[in-house]
């Protein structure tokens, strides 16, 4: 038996009043109550009309003063009546609503969350440590308050879940066939993380403004082994570059000797010259010259 779909609550404007105008009404009620009290005191309680006015104005004063609330910039108040959502007030300043309406405030400001370091496996199964910084804000106060339980905790959990999911889609580095990696394609990883996270938190009326990886490293148990591998790959890359450059230099030298007709080289002498030049150019130490007083064939 399938569960009923969630009824999404949409934010709508609430019918509230300007607090400044209601403050004038409150002052008028206060003046009427004071005048009625003074009249009752003067007449020694014989004026039943003024006593009734005093009771009514006192009750009205109490009701009016209980309806005041204030909102700061980028702050909203969800108005409910006996659990029924009536709308959201986003107007900053002194506001007023009937006192039997409940006001629940919610911040609409931009929030910055730095996630904890998570130990996950990348696409190749290597254990890595990863963390992200997420910038988010509430855009639909009704969804945030009534469609999820504790929207801040909900967002924090979804951040952790999305980071774990993204980490499993990429290798830490050295991917095959020019695939993006966590270390080499941070912008692409962050964009995908933002997209996946937005899909998860949209039910809470939350918008993800930015996501960035704040920490990325191999797990301690394999960090030393991976560091040696990276060092070995760096040495091999440097050697490959040196050999390529040496071959080009040897080729250029032979071409220059041939074009200028400086010396005639047969295949054996050409091979010997190439071998000597490669030893000199690719060696880790400075070459020691050896003077040959004979010939190559003796």
Secondary structure, DSSP 8 states (H G I E B T S, - for coil): ------------B---EEHHHHHHHHHHHHHHHHHHHHHHHHTTT--HHHHHHHHHHHHHHHHHHTTEEEE-TTEEEEEEETTEEEEEE---EEEE--TTSEEEEEE-S-EEEE---EEEE-TTS-EEEEEEEEEEEES-HHHHHHTSSSHHHHHHHHHHHHHHHHHTTSBSS--STT--BTTT-HHHHHHHHHHHHHHHHGGGTEEEEEEEEEEEEE-HHHHHHHHHHHHHHHHHHHHHHHHHHHHHHHHHHHHHHHHHT-----HHHHHHHHHHHHHHHH-SS--------S-TT-
